[in-house]
Amino acid sequence: MLTLEDRVCANADILSTTVDDETMVLDIARGVYLNLNVMASDILRRLERETSLGALCGELAGEFDASPAQLKQEVLGFAAQLRDAGLIRVIG
């Protein structure tokens, strides 16, 4: 289970492209394809550099209309999906 203290970073070998406001992510080696909405695209872009999930929530708080509890739930859930798909790694 991921926590706000976990530091994560996107894997360098994923391919992505943005069309309109959606990002398509492909990891050929793992056979993973995702179509991401605006918020998910922004999160993945921010994870190109190592950061804690708590810091990520703080960055997003001023940019998206969501309560802190909802934002935390969304970020932790999405990060878990990315980790399970092998698209991000937990640093520590």
PDB file of N, CA, C and O in Angstrom, chain B, residues numbered from 101:
ATOM      1  N   MET B 101       0.841  -1.183   0.000  1.00  0.00           N
ATOM      2  CA  MET B 101       0.000   0.000   0.000  1.00  0.00           C
ATOM      3  C   MET B 101       0.887   1.249   0.000  1.00  0.00           C
ATOM      4  O   MET B 101       1.804   1.366   0.813  1.00  0.00           O
ATOM      5  N   LEU B 102       0.615   2.150  -0.891  1.00  0.00           N
ATOM      6  CA  LEU B 102       1.391   3.385  -0.977  1.00  0.00           C
ATOM      7  C   LEU B 102       0.919   4.382   0.077  1.00  0.00           C
ATOM      8  O   LEU B 102      -0.247   4.391   0.471  1.00  0.00           O
ATOM      9  N   THR B 103       1.850   5.219   0.522  1.00  0.00           N
ATOM     10  CA  THR B 103       1.535   6.284   1.470  1.00  0.00           C
ATOM     11  C   THR B 103       2.032   7.612   0.910  1.00  0.00           C
ATOM     12  O   THR B 103       2.758   7.647  -0.084  1.00  0.00           O
ATOM     13  N   LEU B 104       1.636   8.688   1.552  1.00  0.00           N
ATOM     14  CA  LEU B 104       2.080  10.014   1.114  1.00  0.00           C
ATOM     15  C   LEU B 104       3.573  10.212   1.290  1.00  0.00           C
ATOM     16  O   LEU B 104       4.155  11.091   0.654  1.00  0.00           O
ATOM     17  N   GLU B 105       4.202   9.417   2.134  1.00  0.00           N
ATOM     18  CA  GLU B 105       5.642   9.527   2.359  1.00  0.00           C
ATOM     19  C   GLU B 105       6.463   8.817   1.284  1.00  0.00           C
ATOM     20  O   GLU B 105       7.656   9.091   1.146  1.00  0.00           O
ATOM     21  N   ASP B 106       5.853   7.918   0.527  1.00  0.00           N
ATOM     22  CA  ASP B 106       6.586   7.181  -0.505  1.00  0.00           C
ATOM     23  C   ASP B 106       7.101   8.122  -1.585  1.00  0.00           C
ATOM     24  O   ASP B 106       6.391   9.014  -2.051  1.00  0.00           O
ATOM     25  N   ARG B 107       8.349   7.900  -1.969  1.00  0.00           N
ATOM     26  CA  ARG B 107       8.955   8.647  -3.075  1.00  0.00           C
ATOM     27  C   ARG B 107       8.873   7.768  -4.313  1.00  0.00           C
ATOM     28  O   ARG B 107       9.218   6.587  -4.270  1.00  0.00           O
ATOM     29  N   VAL B 108       8.418   8.345  -5.407  1.00  0.00           N
ATOM     30  CA  VAL B 108       8.223   7.579  -6.633  1.00  0.00           C
ATOM     31  C   VAL B 108       8.784   8.345  -7.817  1.00  0.00           C
ATOM     32  O   VAL B 108       9.046   9.545  -7.740  1.00  0.00           O
ATOM     33  N   CYS B 109       8.961   7.618  -8.916  1.00  0.00           N
ATOM     34  CA  CYS B 109       9.459   8.222 -10.148  1.00  0.00           C
ATOM     35  C   CYS B 109       8.976   7.369 -11.320  1.00  0.00           C
ATOM     36  O   CYS B 109       8.934   6.143 -11.223  1.00  0.00           O
ATOM     37  N   ALA B 110       8.617   8.011 -12.414  1.00  0.00           N
ATOM     38  CA  ALA B 110       8.193   7.293 -13.611  1.00  0.00           C
ATOM     39  C   ALA B 110       9.374   6.547 -14.217  1.00  0.00           C
ATOM     40  O   ALA B 110      10.506   7.028 -14.172  1.00  0.00           O
ATOM     41  N   ASN B 111       9.114   5.392 -14.772  1.00  0.00           N
ATOM     42  CA  ASN B 111      10.149   4.645 -15.484  1.00  0.00           C
ATOM     43  C   ASN B 111      10.478   5.371 -16.778  1.00  0.00           C
ATOM     44  O   ASN B 111       9.595   5.922 -17.436  1.00  0.00           O
ATOM     45  N   ALA B 112      11.729   5.368 -17.129  1.00  0.00           N
ATOM     46  CA  ALA B 112      12.190   6.120 -18.296  1.00  0.00           C
ATOM     47  C   ALA B 112      11.815   5.468 -19.619  1.00  0.00           C
ATOM     48  O   ALA B 112      11.858   6.125 -20.659  1.00  0.00           O
ATOM     49  N   ASP B 113      11.449   4.192 -19.601  1.00  0.00           N
ATOM     50  CA  ASP B 113      11.237   3.477 -20.856  1.00  0.00           C
ATOM     51  C   ASP B 113       9.791   3.479 -21.350  1.00  0.00           C
ATOM     52  O   ASP B 113       9.462   2.725 -22.266  1.00  0.00           O
ATOM     53  N   ILE B 114       8.921   4.305 -20.769  1.00  0.00           N
ATOM     54  CA  ILE B 114       7.549   4.347 -21.258  1.00  0.00           C
ATOM     55  C   ILE B 114       7.436   5.390 -22.375  1.00  0.00           C
ATOM     56  O   ILE B 114       8.133   6.404 -22.368  1.00  0.00           O
ATOM     57  N   LEU B 115       6.572   5.128 -23.304  1.00  0.00           N
ATOM     58  CA  LEU B 115       6.306   6.047 -24.406  1.00  0.00           C
ATOM     59  C   LEU B 115       4.969   6.713 -24.155  1.00  0.00           C
ATOM     60  O   LEU B 115       4.026   6.067 -23.699  1.00  0.00           O
ATOM     61  N   SER B 116       4.880   8.004 -24.450  1.00  0.00           N
ATOM     62  CA  SER B 116       3.601   8.692 -24.296  1.00  0.00           C
ATOM     63  C   SER B 116       3.484   9.790 -25.331  1.00  0.00           C
ATOM     64  O   SER B 116       4.477  10.312 -25.837  1.00  0.00           O
ATOM     65  N   THR B 117       2.240  10.123 -25.630  1.00  0.00           N
ATOM     66  CA  THR B 117       1.945  11.236 -26.518  1.00  0.00           C
ATOM     67  C   THR B 117       0.646  11.868 -26.059  1.00  0.00           C
ATOM     68  O   THR B 117      -0.219  11.193 -25.503  1.00  0.00           O
ATOM     69  N   THR B 118       0.514  13.151 -26.291  1.00  0.00           N
ATOM     70  CA  THR B 118      -0.691  13.872 -25.883  1.00  0.00           C
ATOM     71  C   THR B 118      -1.445  14.316 -27.120  1.00  0.00           C
ATOM     72  O   THR B 118      -0.877  14.890 -28.049  1.00  0.00           O
ATOM     73  N   VAL B 119      -2.749  14.034 -27.105  1.00  0.00           N
ATOM     74  CA  VAL B 119      -3.656  14.463 -28.168  1.00  0.00           C
ATOM     75  C   VAL B 119      -4.794  15.201 -27.487  1.00  0.00           C
ATOM     76  O   VAL B 119      -5.472  14.649 -26.620  1.00  0.00           O
ATOM     77  N   ASP B 120      -5.002  16.439 -27.879  1.00  0.00           N
ATOM     78  CA  ASP B 120      -5.938  17.320 -27.191  1.00  0.00           C
ATOM     79  C   ASP B 120      -5.522  17.380 -25.726  1.00  0.00           C
ATOM     80  O   ASP B 120      -4.400  17.795 -25.436  1.00  0.00           O
ATOM     81  N   ASP B 121      -6.376  16.984 -24.803  1.00  0.00           N
ATOM     82  CA  ASP B 121      -6.026  17.037 -23.381  1.00  0.00           C
ATOM     83  C   ASP B 121      -5.757  15.664 -22.790  1.00  0.00           C
ATOM     84  O   ASP B 121      -5.606  15.540 -21.574  1.00  0.00           O
ATOM     85  N   GLU B 122      -5.694  14.636 -23.616  1.00  0.00           N
ATOM     86  CA  GLU B 122      -5.495  13.283 -23.119  1.00  0.00           C
ATOM     87  C   GLU B 122      -4.121  12.764 -23.519  1.00  0.00           C
ATOM     88  O   GLU B 122      -3.600  13.077 -24.590  1.00  0.00           O
ATOM     89  N   THR B 123      -3.552  11.960 -22.628  1.00  0.00           N
ATOM     90  CA  THR B 123      -2.252  11.362 -22.881  1.00  0.00           C
ATOM     91  C   THR B 123      -2.419   9.863 -23.046  1.00  0.00           C
ATOM     92  O   THR B 123      -3.106   9.211 -22.260  1.00  0.00           O
ATOM     93  N   MET B 124      -1.789   9.329 -24.067  1.00  0.00           N
ATOM     94  CA  MET B 124      -1.764   7.889 -24.276  1.00  0.00           C
ATOM     95  C   MET B 124      -0.381   7.387 -23.891  1.00  0.00           C
ATOM     96  O   MET B 124       0.632   7.918 -24.346  1.00  0.00           O
ATOM     97  N   VAL B 125      -0.347   6.363 -23.051  1.00  0.00           N
ATOM     98  CA  VAL B 125       0.902   5.814 -22.531  1.00  0.00           C
ATOM     99  C   VAL B 125       1.025   4.379 -23.007  1.00  0.00           C
ATOM    100  O   VAL B 125       0.062   3.613 -22.964  1.00  0.00           O
ATOM    101  N   LEU B 126       2.223   4.022 -23.462  1.00  0.00           N
ATOM    102  CA  LEU B 126       2.470   2.675 -23.950  1.00  0.00           C
ATOM    103  C   LEU B 126       3.805   2.185 -23.402  1.00  0.00           C
ATOM    104  O   LEU B 126       4.829   2.860 -23.502  1.00  0.00           O
ATOM    105  N   ASP B 127       3.762   1.005 -22.827  1.00  0.00           N
ATOM    106  CA  ASP B 127       4.974   0.310 -22.410  1.00  0.00           C
ATOM    107  C   ASP B 127       4.979  -1.007 -23.166  1.00  0.00           C
ATOM    108  O   ASP B 127       4.324  -1.966 -22.756  1.00  0.00           O
ATOM    109  N   ILE B 128       5.711  -1.056 -24.257  1.00  0.00           N
ATOM    110  CA  ILE B 128       5.706  -2.211 -25.146  1.00  0.00           C
ATOM    111  C   ILE B 128       6.195  -3.461 -24.428  1.00  0.00           C
ATOM    112  O   ILE B 128       5.623  -4.536 -24.607  1.00  0.00           O
ATOM    113  N   ALA B 129       7.236  -3.339 -23.625  1.00  0.00           N
ATOM    114  CA  ALA B 129       7.814  -4.505 -22.945  1.00  0.00           C
ATOM    115  C   ALA B 129       6.812  -5.186 -22.021  1.00  0.00           C
ATOM    116  O   ALA B 129       6.825  -6.409 -21.886  1.00  0.00           O
ATOM    117  N   ARG B 130       5.953  -4.410 -21.393  1.00  0.00           N
ATOM    118  CA  ARG B 130       4.978  -4.967 -20.455  1.00  0.00           C
ATOM    119  C   ARG B 130       3.591  -5.136 -21.076  1.00  0.00           C
ATOM    120  O   ARG B 130       2.703  -5.720 -20.455  1.00  0.00           O
ATOM    121  N   GLY B 131       3.403  -4.636 -22.279  1.00  0.00           N
ATOM    122  CA  GLY B 131       2.104  -4.732 -22.925  1.00  0.00           C
ATOM    123  C   GLY B 131       1.053  -3.864 -22.256  1.00  0.00           C
ATOM    124  O   GLY B 131      -0.115  -4.245 -22.172  1.00  0.00           O
ATOM    125  N   VAL B 132       1.468  -2.693 -21.778  1.00  0.00           N
ATOM    126  CA  VAL B 132       0.562  -1.792 -21.057  1.00  0.00           C
ATOM    127  C   VAL B 132       0.191  -0.623 -21.953  1.00  0.00           C
ATOM    128  O   VAL B 132       1.053   0.000 -22.572  1.00  0.00           O
ATOM    129  N   TYR B 133      -1.117  -0.330 -22.015  1.00  0.00           N
ATOM    130  CA  TYR B 133      -1.614   0.842 -22.726  1.00  0.00           C
ATOM    131  C   TYR B 133      -2.607   1.544 -21.809  1.00  0.00           C
ATOM    132  O   TYR B 133      -3.522   0.913 -21.282  1.00  0.00           O
ATOM    133  N   LEU B 134      -2.429   2.849 -21.617  1.00  0.00           N
ATOM    134  CA  LEU B 134      -3.354   3.644 -20.816  1.00  0.00           C
ATOM    135  C   LEU B 134      -3.733   4.894 -21.582  1.00  0.00           C
ATOM    136  O   LEU B 134      -2.912   5.473 -22.293  1.00  0.00           O
ATOM    137  N   ASN B 135      -4.983   5.308 -21.432  1.00  0.00           N
ATOM    138  CA  ASN B 135      -5.467   6.567 -21.975  1.00  0.00           C
ATOM    139  C   ASN B 135      -5.805   7.439 -20.770  1.00  0.00           C
ATOM    140  O   ASN B 135      -6.742   7.129 -20.035  1.00  0.00           O
ATOM    141  N   LEU B 136      -5.064   8.520 -20.554  1.00  0.00           N
ATOM    142  CA  LEU B 136      -5.157   9.307 -19.337  1.00  0.00           C
ATOM    143  C   LEU B 136      -5.898  10.616 -19.547  1.00  0.00           C
ATOM    144  O   LEU B 136      -5.716  11.287 -20.563  1.00  0.00           O
ATOM    145  N   ASN B 137      -6.746  10.980 -18.569  1.00  0.00           N
ATOM    146  CA  ASN B 137      -7.426  12.269 -18.614  1.00  0.00           C
ATOM    147  C   ASN B 137      -6.461  13.379 -18.214  1.00  0.00           C
ATOM    148  O   ASN B 137      -5.275  13.125 -18.005  1.00  0.00           O
ATOM    149  N   VAL B 138      -6.956  14.596 -18.108  1.00  0.00           N
ATOM    150  CA  VAL B 138      -6.108  15.757 -17.845  1.00  0.00           C
ATOM    151  C   VAL B 138      -5.360  15.622 -16.526  1.00  0.00           C
ATOM    152  O   VAL B 138      -4.147  15.824 -16.483  1.00  0.00           O
ATOM    153  N   MET B 139      -6.062  15.284 -15.452  1.00  0.00           N
ATOM    154  CA  MET B 139      -5.409  15.188 -14.146  1.00  0.00           C
ATOM    155  C   MET B 139      -4.389  14.052 -14.122  1.00  0.00           C
ATOM    156  O   MET B 139      -3.277  14.232 -13.625  1.00  0.00           O
ATOM    157  N   ALA B 140      -4.747  12.906 -14.643  1.00  0.00           N
ATOM    158  CA  ALA B 140      -3.820  11.768 -14.666  1.00  0.00           C
ATOM    159  C   ALA B 140      -2.607  12.088 -15.529  1.00  0.00           C
ATOM    160  O   ALA B 140      -1.490  11.705 -15.178  1.00  0.00           O
ATOM    161  N   SER B 141      -2.798  12.776 -16.642  1.00  0.00           N
ATOM    162  CA  SER B 141      -1.684  13.178 -17.499  1.00  0.00           C
ATOM    163  C   SER B 141      -0.733  14.098 -16.746  1.00  0.00           C
ATOM    164  O   SER B 141       0.487  13.957 -16.836  1.00  0.00           O
ATOM    165  N   ASP B 142      -1.304  15.040 -16.001  1.00  0.00           N
ATOM    166  CA  ASP B 142      -0.497  15.976 -15.238  1.00  0.00           C
ATOM    167  C   ASP B 142       0.293  15.243 -14.157  1.00  0.00           C
ATOM    168  O   ASP B 142       1.468  15.541 -13.943  1.00  0.00           O
ATOM    169  N   ILE B 143      -0.336  14.296 -13.481  1.00  0.00           N
ATOM    170  CA  ILE B 143       0.358  13.526 -12.448  1.00  0.00           C
ATOM    171  C   ILE B 143       1.525  12.758 -13.055  1.00  0.00           C
ATOM    172  O   ILE B 143       2.637  12.813 -12.528  1.00  0.00           O
ATOM    173  N   LEU B 144       1.293  12.047 -14.148  1.00  0.00           N
ATOM    174  CA  LEU B 144       2.369  11.267 -14.762  1.00  0.00           C
ATOM    175  C   LEU B 144       3.510  12.170 -15.221  1.00  0.00           C
ATOM    176  O   LEU B 144       4.678  11.813 -15.072  1.00  0.00           O
ATOM    177  N   ARG B 145       3.185  13.328 -15.775  1.00  0.00           N
ATOM    178  CA  ARG B 145       4.222  14.279 -16.200  1.00  0.00           C
ATOM    179  C   ARG B 145       5.065  14.716 -15.005  1.00  0.00           C
ATOM    180  O   ARG B 145       6.288  14.799 -15.108  1.00  0.00           O
ATOM    181  N   ARG B 146       4.427  14.991 -13.888  1.00  0.00           N
ATOM    182  CA  ARG B 146       5.145  15.420 -12.691  1.00  0.00           C
ATOM    183  C   ARG B 146       6.009  14.301 -12.112  1.00  0.00           C
ATOM    184  O   ARG B 146       7.009  14.564 -11.444  1.00  0.00           O
ATOM    185  N   LEU B 147       5.623  13.066 -12.370  1.00  0.00           N
ATOM    186  CA  LEU B 147       6.382  11.933 -11.851  1.00  0.00           C
ATOM    187  C   LEU B 147       7.608  11.610 -12.701  1.00  0.00           C
ATOM    188  O   LEU B 147       8.314  10.641 -12.422  1.00  0.00           O
ATOM    189  N   GLU B 148       7.866  12.404 -13.728  1.00  0.00           N
ATOM    190  CA  GLU B 148       9.093  12.226 -14.495  1.00  0.00           C
ATOM    191  C   GLU B 148      10.308  12.543 -13.628  1.00  0.00           C
ATOM    192  O   GLU B 148      11.424  12.123 -13.931  1.00  0.00           O
ATOM    193  N   ARG B 149      10.082  13.278 -12.560  1.00  0.00           N
ATOM    194  CA  ARG B 149      11.152  13.539 -11.582  1.00  0.00           C
ATOM    195  C   ARG B 149      10.737  12.886 -10.264  1.00  0.00           C
ATOM    196  O   ARG B 149       9.549  12.797  -9.952  1.00  0.00           O
ATOM    197  N   GLU B 150      11.697  12.445  -9.517  1.00  0.00           N
ATOM    198  CA  GLU B 150      11.413  11.800  -8.230  1.00  0.00           C
ATOM    199  C   GLU B 150      10.745  12.782  -7.276  1.00  0.00           C
ATOM    200  O   GLU B 150      11.200  13.917  -7.131  1.00  0.00           O
ATOM    201  N   THR B 151       9.676  12.353  -6.632  1.00  0.00           N
ATOM    202  CA  THR B 151       8.966  13.181  -5.659  1.00  0.00           C
ATOM    203  C   THR B 151       8.202  12.288  -4.706  1.00  0.00           C
ATOM    204  O   THR B 151       7.957  11.119  -5.002  1.00  0.00           O
ATOM    205  N   SER B 152       7.827  12.834  -3.569  1.00  0.00           N
ATOM    206  CA  SER B 152       6.965  12.082  -2.659  1.00  0.00           C
ATOM    207  C   SER B 152       5.514  12.293  -3.092  1.00  0.00           C
ATOM    208  O   SER B 152       5.171  13.310  -3.694  1.00  0.00           O
ATOM    209  N   LEU B 153       4.685  11.327  -2.779  1.00  0.00           N
ATOM    210  CA  LEU B 153       3.276  11.459  -3.143  1.00  0.00           C
ATOM    211  C   LEU B 153       2.612  12.581  -2.353  1.00  0.00           C
ATOM    212  O   LEU B 153       1.665  13.200  -2.838  1.00  0.00           O
ATOM    213  N   GLY B 154       3.095  12.852  -1.144  1.00  0.00           N
ATOM    214  CA  GLY B 154       2.583  13.978  -0.364  1.00  0.00           C
ATOM    215  C   GLY B 154       2.906  15.307  -1.022  1.00  0.00           C
ATOM    216  O   GLY B 154       2.050  16.189  -1.097  1.00  0.00           O
ATOM    217  N   ALA B 155       4.139  15.457  -1.502  1.00  0.00           N
ATOM    218  CA  ALA B 155       4.528  16.682  -2.204  1.00  0.00           C
ATOM    219  C   ALA B 155       3.717  16.844  -3.478  1.00  0.00           C
ATOM    220  O   ALA B 155       3.324  17.955  -3.835  1.00  0.00           O
ATOM    221  N   LEU B 156       3.468  15.742  -4.158  1.00  0.00           N
ATOM    222  CA  LEU B 156       2.653  15.782  -5.370  1.00  0.00           C
ATOM    223  C   LEU B 156       1.246  16.281  -5.054  1.00  0.00           C
ATOM    224  O   LEU B 156       0.706  17.114  -5.783  1.00  0.00           O
ATOM    225  N   CYS B 157       0.651  15.781  -3.979  1.00  0.00           N
ATOM    226  CA  CYS B 157      -0.677  16.253  -3.566  1.00  0.00           C
ATOM    227  C   CYS B 157      -0.649  17.754  -3.296  1.00  0.00           C
ATOM    228  O   CYS B 157      -1.575  18.474  -3.671  1.00  0.00           O
ATOM    229  N   GLY B 158       0.415  18.225  -2.643  1.00  0.00           N
ATOM    230  CA  GLY B 158       0.550  19.650  -2.364  1.00  0.00           C
ATOM    231  C   GLY B 158       0.617  20.483  -3.632  1.00  0.00           C
ATOM    232  O   GLY B 158       0.018  21.555  -3.708  1.00  0.00           O
ATOM    233  N   GLU B 159       1.347  19.991  -4.630  1.00  0.00           N
ATOM    234  CA  GLU B 159       1.451  20.703  -5.914  1.00  0.00           C
ATOM    235  C   GLU B 159       0.102  20.772  -6.609  1.00  0.00           C
ATOM    236  O   GLU B 159      -0.261  21.803  -7.176  1.00  0.00           O
ATOM    237  N   LEU B 160      -0.633  19.678  -6.563  1.00  0.00           N
ATOM    238  CA  LEU B 160      -1.906  19.597  -7.274  1.00  0.00           C
ATOM    239  C   LEU B 160      -3.038  20.346  -6.581  1.00  0.00           C
ATOM    240  O   LEU B 160      -4.017  20.728  -7.223  1.00  0.00           O
ATOM    241  N   ALA B 161      -2.908  20.556  -5.275  1.00  0.00           N
ATOM    242  CA  ALA B 161      -3.987  21.151  -4.493  1.00  0.00           C
ATOM    243  C   ALA B 161      -4.420  22.515  -5.023  1.00  0.00           C
ATOM    244  O   ALA B 161      -5.610  22.831  -5.021  1.00  0.00           O
ATOM    245  N   GLY B 162      -3.477  23.312  -5.469  1.00  0.00           N
ATOM    246  CA  GLY B 162      -3.815  24.641  -5.966  1.00  0.00           C
ATOM    247  C   GLY B 162      -4.292  24.668  -7.400  1.00  0.00           C
ATOM    248  O   GLY B 162      -4.721  25.713  -7.890  1.00  0.00           O
ATOM    249  N   GLU B 163      -4.226  23.543  -8.079  1.00  0.00           N
ATOM    250  CA  GLU B 163      -4.529  23.533  -9.500  1.00  0.00           C
ATOM    251  C   GLU B 163      -5.813  22.792  -9.879  1.00  0.00           C
ATOM    252  O   GLU B 163      -6.367  23.006 -10.957  1.00  0.00           O
ATOM    253  N   PHE B 164      -6.279  21.922  -8.983  1.00  0.00           N
ATOM    254  CA  PHE B 164      -7.477  21.150  -9.278  1.00  0.00           C
ATOM    255  C   PHE B 164      -8.514  21.386  -8.193  1.00  0.00           C
ATOM    256  O   PHE B 164      -8.180  21.532  -7.017  1.00  0.00           O
ATOM    257  N   ASP B 165      -9.763  21.421  -8.598  1.00  0.00           N
ATOM    258  CA  ASP B 165     -10.869  21.667  -7.675  1.00  0.00           C
ATOM    259  C   ASP B 165     -11.269  20.358  -7.009  1.00  0.00           C
ATOM    260  O   ASP B 165     -12.182  19.666  -7.460  1.00  0.00           O
ATOM    261  N   ALA B 166     -10.569  20.032  -5.931  1.00  0.00           N
ATOM    262  CA  ALA B 166     -10.850  18.808  -5.187  1.00  0.00           C
ATOM    263  C   ALA B 166     -10.477  19.037  -3.727  1.00  0.00           C
ATOM    264  O   ALA B 166      -9.551  19.793  -3.432  1.00  0.00           O
ATOM    265  N   SER B 167     -11.190  18.394  -2.825  1.00  0.00           N
ATOM    266  CA  SER B 167     -10.853  18.503  -1.404  1.00  0.00           C
ATOM    267  C   SER B 167      -9.532  17.783  -1.157  1.00  0.00           C
ATOM    268  O   SER B 167      -9.163  16.901  -1.933  1.00  0.00           O
ATOM    269  N   PRO B 168      -8.817  18.136  -0.099  1.00  0.00           N
ATOM    270  CA  PRO B 168      -7.560  17.443   0.213  1.00  0.00           C
ATOM    271  C   PRO B 168      -7.749  15.931   0.349  1.00  0.00           C
ATOM    272  O   PRO B 168      -6.910  15.161  -0.116  1.00  0.00           O
ATOM    273  N   ALA B 169      -8.833  15.504   0.975  1.00  0.00           N
ATOM    274  CA  ALA B 169      -9.078  14.065   1.150  1.00  0.00           C
ATOM    275  C   ALA B 169      -9.315  13.383  -0.196  1.00  0.00           C
ATOM    276  O   ALA B 169      -8.812  12.287  -0.441  1.00  0.00           O
ATOM    277  N   GLN B 170     -10.083  14.039  -1.067  1.00  0.00           N
ATOM    278  CA  GLN B 170     -10.353  13.471  -2.390  1.00  0.00           C
ATOM    279  C   GLN B 170      -9.076  13.424  -3.220  1.00  0.00           C
ATOM    280  O   GLN B 170      -8.816  12.438  -3.909  1.00  0.00           O
ATOM    281  N   LEU B 171      -8.290  14.478  -3.154  1.00  0.00           N
ATOM    282  CA  LEU B 171      -7.036  14.538  -3.902  1.00  0.00           C
ATOM    283  C   LEU B 171      -6.086  13.434  -3.436  1.00  0.00           C
ATOM    284  O   LEU B 171      -5.474  12.750  -4.256  1.00  0.00           O
ATOM    285  N   LYS B 172      -5.966  13.265  -2.127  1.00  0.00           N
ATOM    286  CA  LYS B 172      -5.113  12.210  -1.578  1.00  0.00           C
ATOM    287  C   LYS B 172      -5.565  10.841  -2.077  1.00  0.00           C
ATOM    288  O   LYS B 172      -4.742  10.029  -2.501  1.00  0.00           O
ATOM    289  N   GLN B 173      -6.862  10.588  -2.027  1.00  0.00           N
ATOM    290  CA  GLN B 173      -7.399   9.303  -2.476  1.00  0.00           C
ATOM    291  C   GLN B 173      -7.117   9.082  -3.960  1.00  0.00           C
ATOM    292  O   GLN B 173      -6.713   7.989  -4.357  1.00  0.00           O
ATOM    293  N   GLU B 174      -7.324  10.105  -4.776  1.00  0.00           N
ATOM    294  CA  GLU B 174      -7.090   9.999  -6.215  1.00  0.00           C
ATOM    295  C   GLU B 174      -5.614   9.748  -6.526  1.00  0.00           C
ATOM    296  O   GLU B 174      -5.284   8.877  -7.330  1.00  0.00           O
ATOM    297  N   VAL B 175      -4.734  10.509  -5.889  1.00  0.00           N
ATOM    298  CA  VAL B 175      -3.297  10.382  -6.157  1.00  0.00           C
ATOM    299  C   VAL B 175      -2.785   9.016  -5.717  1.00  0.00           C
ATOM    300  O   VAL B 175      -2.068   8.355  -6.468  1.00  0.00           O
ATOM    301  N   LEU B 176      -3.142   8.584  -4.507  1.00  0.00           N
ATOM    302  CA  LEU B 176      -2.675   7.279  -4.027  1.00  0.00           C
ATOM    303  C   LEU B 176      -3.225   6.142  -4.883  1.00  0.00           C
ATOM    304  O   LEU B 176      -2.504   5.191  -5.186  1.00  0.00           O
ATOM    305  N   GLY B 177      -4.491   6.232  -5.274  1.00  0.00           N
ATOM    306  CA  GLY B 177      -5.084   5.189  -6.115  1.00  0.00           C
ATOM    307  C   GLY B 177      -4.446   5.126  -7.489  1.00  0.00           C
ATOM    308  O   GLY B 177      -4.137   4.044  -7.989  1.00  0.00           O
ATOM    309  N   PHE B 178      -4.249   6.285  -8.099  1.00  0.00           N
ATOM    310  CA  PHE B 178      -3.647   6.318  -9.432  1.00  0.00           C
ATOM    311  C   PHE B 178      -2.188   5.876  -9.380  1.00  0.00           C
ATOM    312  O   PHE B 178      -1.727   5.150 -10.262  1.00  0.00           O
ATOM    313  N   ALA B 179      -1.457   6.310  -8.349  1.00  0.00           N
ATOM    314  CA  ALA B 179      -0.062   5.884  -8.211  1.00  0.00           C
ATOM    315  C   ALA B 179       0.028   4.371  -8.043  1.00  0.00           C
ATOM    316  O   ALA B 179       0.944   3.746  -8.578  1.00  0.00           O
ATOM    317  N   ALA B 180      -0.897   3.781  -7.319  1.00  0.00           N
ATOM    318  CA  ALA B 180      -0.913   2.321  -7.151  1.00  0.00           C
ATOM    319  C   ALA B 180      -1.161   1.634  -8.490  1.00  0.00           C
ATOM    320  O   ALA B 180      -0.543   0.612  -8.785  1.00  0.00           O
ATOM    321  N   GLN B 181      -2.058   2.186  -9.300  1.00  0.00           N
ATOM    322  CA  GLN B 181      -2.313   1.622 -10.636  1.00  0.00           C
ATOM    323  C   GLN B 181      -1.057   1.710 -11.501  1.00  0.00           C
ATOM    324  O   GLN B 181      -0.705   0.753 -12.190  1.00  0.00           O
ATOM    325  N   LEU B 182      -0.387   2.852 -11.464  1.00  0.00           N
ATOM    326  CA  LEU B 182       0.838   3.020 -12.246  1.00  0.00           C
ATOM    327  C   LEU B 182       1.922   2.064 -11.773  1.00  0.00           C
ATOM    328  O   LEU B 182       2.624   1.467 -12.589  1.00  0.00           O
ATOM    329  N   ARG B 183       2.061   1.916 -10.457  1.00  0.00           N
ATOM    330  CA  ARG B 183       3.058   0.988  -9.907  1.00  0.00           C
ATOM    331  C   ARG B 183       2.740  -0.448 -10.322  1.00  0.00           C
ATOM    332  O   ARG B 183       3.629  -1.183 -10.752  1.00  0.00           O
ATOM    333  N   ASP B 184       1.485  -0.843 -10.194  1.00  0.00           N
ATOM    334  CA  ASP B 184       1.086  -2.208 -10.543  1.00  0.00           C
ATOM    335  C   ASP B 184       1.284  -2.498 -12.032  1.00  0.00           C
ATOM    336  O   ASP B 184       1.542  -3.637 -12.419  1.00  0.00           O
ATOM    337  N   ALA B 185       1.161  -1.460 -12.865  1.00  0.00           N
ATOM    338  CA  ALA B 185       1.369  -1.616 -14.302  1.00  0.00           C
ATOM    339  C   ALA B 185       2.848  -1.533 -14.670  1.00  0.00           C
ATOM    340  O   ALA B 185       3.211  -1.726 -15.830  1.00  0.00           O
ATOM    341  N   GLY B 186       3.708  -1.245 -13.680  1.00  0.00           N
ATOM    342  CA  GLY B 186       5.138  -1.157 -13.933  1.00  0.00           C
ATOM    343  C   GLY B 186       5.573   0.146 -14.560  1.00  0.00           C
ATOM    344  O   GLY B 186       6.659   0.220 -15.135  1.00  0.00           O
ATOM    345  N   LEU B 187       4.733   1.201 -14.462  1.00  0.00           N
ATOM    346  CA  LEU B 187       5.055   2.466 -15.099  1.00  0.00           C
ATOM    347  C   LEU B 187       5.791   3.438 -14.181  1.00  0.00           C
ATOM    348  O   LEU B 187       6.447   4.369 -14.649  1.00  0.00           O
ATOM    349  N   ILE B 188       5.679   3.214 -12.864  1.00  0.00           N
ATOM    350  CA  ILE B 188       6.466   3.996 -11.917  1.00  0.00           C
ATOM    351  C   ILE B 188       7.140   3.019 -10.954  1.00  0.00           C
ATOM    352  O   ILE B 188       6.746   1.859 -10.830  1.00  0.00           O
ATOM    353  N   ARG B 189       8.164   3.527 -10.282  1.00  0.00           N
ATOM    354  CA  ARG B 189       8.827   2.711  -9.279  1.00  0.00           C
ATOM    355  C   ARG B 189       8.878   3.483  -7.971  1.00  0.00           C
ATOM    356  O   ARG B 189       8.988   4.709  -7.959  1.00  0.00           O
ATOM    357  N   VAL B 190       8.797   2.751  -6.881  1.00  0.00           N
ATOM    358  CA  VAL B 190       8.888   3.342  -5.555  1.00  0.00           C
ATOM    359  C   VAL B 190      10.365   3.409  -5.188  1.00  0.00           C
ATOM    360  O   VAL B 190      11.067   2.398  -5.202  1.00  0.00           O
ATOM    361  N   ILE B 191      10.824   4.606  -4.863  1.00  0.00           N
ATOM    362  CA  ILE B 191      12.229   4.829  -4.541  1.00  0.00           C
ATOM    363  C   ILE B 191      12.475   4.526  -3.063  1.00  0.00           C
ATOM    364  O   ILE B 191      13.497   3.937  -2.709  1.00  0.00           O
ATOM    365  N   GLY B 192      11.572   4.914  -2.233  1.00  0.00           N
ATOM    366  CA  GLY B 192      11.734   4.671  -0.800  1.00  0.00           C
ATOM    367  C   GLY B 192      10.807   5.491   0.022  1.00  0.00           C
ATOM    368  O   GLY B 192      10.822   5.398   1.249  1.00  0.00           O
TER     369      GLY B 192
END
